[in-house]
């Protein structure tokens, strides 16, 4: 997690320096706000941990807006039954039904438990 924090800090310092050099001093406040919001979400994602089993893989069609109009794409989701009985929907990374997954604190993605 320390590695992610260092990368986060370097990126936001560079953004702050670039924005400060543009001649818009008020924009620096927005950069600091954006950095704090991203820090919150980074800690939320990296701080969570869970364990479960893939019970279903489902492809869902999602629509999005682009310069060419409204488009759609198929995205595979894995539905993971957690140890507490809840179902977690996460983007499929090539898992199969029955795979046991574990997302450790400090890691961004879950992995298969052998």
Buried (B, 14 or more C-beta within 10 A) or exposed (E): EEEBEEEBEEEBEEBBEEBEEEEEEEEBEEBEEBBEEEBEEBBEEBEEEBBBBBEEBEEEEEEEEEEEEEEEEEEEBBBBBEEEEEEBEBEBEEBEEEBBBEBEEEBEEBBEEE
